[in-house]
Amino acid sequence: MINIKKKLHKYKLKNKSYRLSNNYKITYGNFGLKSITNALITYRTIENIRRKLSKQFKKIHIYNKTKIYIKLHEWKPYTHKPMLSRMGKGCGAISLWKTFIRKRIVFIEFSTLEKESIIKKIVKKSVKNLPLKVVLSKKH
């Protein structure tokens, strides 16, 4: 059996937008999901979070009154070689993109007119299988 590992394509990141101070504040909505731990997230997990949140908002019939804002973009490419390829000749083609989420970054925001207790229940149901720990934060 051939063991193929996915490698991180290493390069210097010129756009250091993840260090800006507006990522630590809620800018678009009045509630946000703030990370407590560092983690690498793929676009699939971001899409799953969005789907679960919208599904929970639809169950309570406040989906038309709520907007979800995602403040992430994938910028770390992961590569892997095709099956039965020989050694050498570079690290292979890019297979997926990931993004690194640091502590205290607000990465999903939503604007709604509902109470904080209802929003806490929705977030608790939809963020069970995330690879990082999340806290609901409110705009001051």
C-alpha positions in Angstrom: 0.0 0.0 0.0 1.3 3.4 -0.9 1.2 6.0 1.8 0.6 9.5 0.3 0.7 12.4 2.8 -0.6 15.8 2.1 2.0 18.5 2.4 1.8 22.2 3.2 3.0 24.3 0.3 5.3 26.7 2.2 5.7 30.2 1.1 5.8 33.7 2.6 2.5 35.3 3.0 2.5 38.8 1.7 -1.1 39.7 2.7 -1.1 39.7 6.4 -4.8 40.5 6.8 -5.3 38.0 9.5 -3.2 40.2 11.8 -5.4 43.3 11.4 -7.3 44.6 14.3 -10.7 44.5 12.6 -10.7 40.7 12.7 -10.9 40.9 16.5 -14.1 43.1 16.4 -17.6 42.6 15.2 -18.0 44.9 12.2 -21.0 43.7 10.1 -23.5 42.2 12.5 -24.5 42.4 16.2 -23.4 38.8 17.1 -20.3 36.8 16.2 -18.5 33.5 16.7 -15.2 34.1 18.3 -12.5 31.3 18.4 -10.9 30.3 21.7 -8.3 28.0 20.2 -6.1 28.0 17.1 -7.1 25.7 14.2 -6.8 24.9 10.5 -10.2 24.9 8.7 -11.1 23.9 5.2 -13.7 25.5 3.1 -15.9 22.4 3.6 -16.1 23.0 7.4 -16.9 26.7 6.8 -19.7 25.7 4.5 -21.1 23.2 7.0 -21.2 25.8 9.7 -23.1 28.2 7.4 -25.6 25.5 6.4 -26.2 24.4 10.0 -26.7 28.0 11.2 -29.1 28.8 8.4 -31.0 25.6 9.1 -31.4 26.5 12.7 -32.5 30.0 11.9 -35.1 28.5 9.5 -36.5 26.3 12.2 -37.2 29.3 14.4 -38.7 31.2 11.4 -36.2 34.1 11.7 -34.2 33.2 8.6 -35.5 36.2 6.5 -34.6 38.6 9.3 -31.0 37.3 9.7 -27.9 37.8 7.6 -24.8 35.6 8.0 -21.4 37.1 7.2 -18.3 34.9 6.8 -15.0 36.8 7.3 -12.6 34.0 6.1 -10.8 33.2 2.9 -8.6 30.2 2.3 -4.9 31.1 1.7 -2.8 28.0 2.6 -2.6 25.5 -0.2 -2.1 21.8 0.6 -0.5 19.6 -2.0 -0.3 15.9 -2.8 1.2 13.7 -5.5 -0.9 11.5 -7.7 -0.9 7.7 -7.1 2.1 5.7 -8.5 4.3 8.7 -9.0 8.0 8.5 -8.4 10.2 10.5 -6.1 11.2 14.0 -6.9 9.7 16.4 -9.5 8.2 18.8 -7.0 5.6 18.5 -4.3 2.6 17.9 -6.5 -0.6 19.7 -7.4 -2.7 21.7 -4.9 -5.5 19.5 -3.6 -7.2 21.7 -1.1 -7.0 25.1 0.6 -7.1 25.8 4.4 -7.2 28.8 6.5 -5.6 29.3 9.9 -7.8 30.8 12.6 -6.0 32.3 15.5 -7.3 32.9 19.1 -9.9 35.7 19.6 -10.7 36.1 15.9 -14.3 36.7 15.0 -14.8 34.6 11.9 -18.6 34.4 11.4 -21.0 37.3 12.2 -24.7 37.5 11.9 -27.1 40.4 12.3 -30.5 39.7 13.8 -33.1 41.3 16.1 -33.6 38.2 18.3 -32.7 37.8 21.9 -29.3 36.6 23.0 -30.7 33.5 24.7 -32.2 32.2 21.4 -29.0 32.9 19.5 -27.0 31.0 22.1 -29.2 27.9 21.6 -28.8 28.1 17.8 -25.0 28.4 18.0 -24.8 25.6 20.5 -26.7 23.2 18.2 -24.8 24.2 15.0 -21.2 24.3 16.2 -20.9 20.8 17.8 -18.5 19.2 15.3 -16.1 22.1 14.7 -12.3 21.5 15.1 -12.0 24.5 17.4 -13.8 25.9 20.4 -16.1 28.8 19.8 -17.7 31.5 22.0 -20.7 33.7 21.1 -19.8 37.4 21.4 -22.0 40.4 21.2 -21.3 43.8 19.8 -20.9 46.5 22.4 
